[in-house]
Amino acid sequence: MDKNKLIGISELAQKLNLIDKKNKKLSTHTLRFWEKEFKEIKPIKFTGNRRYYDKKNIELLKKVYFLLKNQGMTINGVKKLLDHNQPLKLDEISNHSIKAHNLKNKLIKISNIIKNLKREK
């Protein structure tokens, strides 16, 4: 495998904007945690156990990031989506694949948009 086409864990954390809220530094531990949680994530390890990610792993991690951080899904919900043998149920609340507070925030945003649209009429 061509090492030039791979990126290191710090570069990937920066690309995904994984910043630790406490110390405002890059959060590479999040990527290592996701690697343990999602069997599909398999970084390439060279000397010194340094992790490098190919295009396939980068795209997978972007998807995991989006589903967890932007869509508010739980780790179990994302695992169900990634596991082709177990489709995600349509009712995300009943199977706990979306966090309640994220759903509430989305509903508030939608409500505000509707109010603004009604004012414009």
SENUTI-264875 format. One record per residue (C-alpha): residue number from 1; residue in three letters; chain; z, y, x. Coordinates in steps of 0.5 Angstrom, whole numbers, plus 500, padded with zeros to 3 digits. Example, Ala and Ser with C-alpha at 12.3 -4.5 7.8 and 13.67 -1.06 7.14 Angstrom:
BEGIN
   nr  rest  kette   pz   py   px
    1   ALA      A  516  491  525
    2   SER      A  514  498  527
This chain:
BEGIN
   nr  rest  kette   pz   py   px
    1   MET      A  500  500  500
    2   ASP      A  498  507  503
    3   LYS      A  505  511  504
    4   ASN      A  501  517  503
    5   LYS      A  500  516  496
    6   LEU      A  507  515  494
    7   ILE      A  513  520  493
    8   GLY      A  520  520  495
    9   ILE      A  526  520  491
   10   SER      A  528  527  492
   11   GLU      A  520  530  491
   12   LEU      A  520  526  484
   13   ALA      A  527  529  482
   14   GLN      A  524  535  483
   15   LYS      A  518  534  480
   16   LEU      A  522  532  474
   17   ASN      A  526  538  474
   18   LEU      A  533  533  475
   19   ILE      A  538  538  477
   20   ASP      A  545  536  477
   21   LYS      A  549  541  472
   22   LYS      A  555  542  476
   23   ASN      A  552  543  483
   24   LYS      A  545  546  481
   25   LYS      A  542  541  486
   26   LEU      A  537  535  485
   27   SER      A  540  529  482
   28   THR      A  537  523  485
   29   HIS      A  542  519  482
   30   THR      A  539  519  475
   31   LEU      A  533  516  478
   32   ARG      A  537  510  481
   33   PHE      A  541  509  475
   34   TRP      A  535  509  471
   35   GLU      A  532  504  476
   36   LYS      A  538  499  474
   37   GLU      A  537  500  467
   38   PHE      A  530  499  466
   39   LYS      A  527  493  469
   40   GLU      A  520  496  469
   41   ILE      A  522  501  474
   42   LYS      A  521  498  481
   43   PRO      A  520  503  487
   44   ILE      A  518  501  493
   45   LYS      A  523  501  499
   46   PHE      A  521  501  506
   47   THR      A  526  502  512
   48   GLY      A  533  504  511
   49   ASN      A  532  502  503
   50   ARG      A  529  509  502
   51   ARG      A  525  509  495
   52   TYR      A  518  511  494
   53   TYR      A  514  511  488
   54   ASP      A  507  510  486
   55   LYS      A  503  513  480
   56   LYS      A  505  507  475
   57   ASN      A  512  508  477
   58   ILE      A  512  516  476
   59   GLU      A  508  516  470
   60   LEU      A  514  511  467
   61   LEU      A  519  515  469
   62   LYS      A  516  521  466
   63   LYS      A  516  517  460
   64   VAL      A  523  515  460
   65   TYR      A  525  523  462
   66   PHE      A  521  525  456
   67   LEU      A  524  520  451
   68   LEU      A  531  521  454
   69   LYS      A  531  528  455
   70   ASN      A  526  532  450
   71   GLN      A  526  527  444
   72   GLY      A  534  525  445
   73   MET      A  533  518  445
   74   THR      A  538  513  447
   75   ILE      A  537  508  453
   76   ASN      A  537  502  448
   77   GLY      A  532  506  444
   78   VAL      A  528  507  450
   79   LYS      A  528  500  452
   80   LYS      A  526  498  445
   81   LEU      A  520  502  446
   82   LEU      A  518  500  453
   83   ASP      A  519  492  451
   84   HIS      A  513  490  448
   85   ASN      A  516  484  444
   86   GLN      A  521  489  440
   87   PRO      A  518  494  436
   88   LEU      A  522  500  435
   89   LYS      A  524  501  427
   90   LEU      A  522  507  423
   91   ASP      A  529  509  422
   92   GLU      A  531  511  428
   93   ILE      A  538  513  426
   94   SER      A  540  506  423
   95   ASN      A  538  503  430
   96   HIS      A  541  509  434
   97   SER      A  535  510  438
   98   ILE      A  536  518  437
   99   LYS      A  542  522  438
  100   ALA      A  545  525  432
  101   HIS      A  546  532  435
  102   ASN      A  539  532  438
  103   LEU      A  537  531  431
  104   LYS      A  541  536  428
  105   ASN      A  538  541  433
  106   LYS      A  531  539  431
  107   LEU      A  533  540  424
  108   ILE      A  536  547  425
  109   LYS      A  530  549  429
  110   ILE      A  525  547  423
  111   SER      A  529  550  418
  112   ASN      A  529  557  422
  113   ILE      A  521  556  423
  114   ILE      A  521  555  415
  115   LYS      A  525  561  414
  116   ASN      A  521  565  418
  117   LEU      A  515  563  415
  118   LYS      A  517  565  408
  119   ARG      A  519  572  410
  120   GLU      A  512  573  413
  121   LYS      A  509  571  406
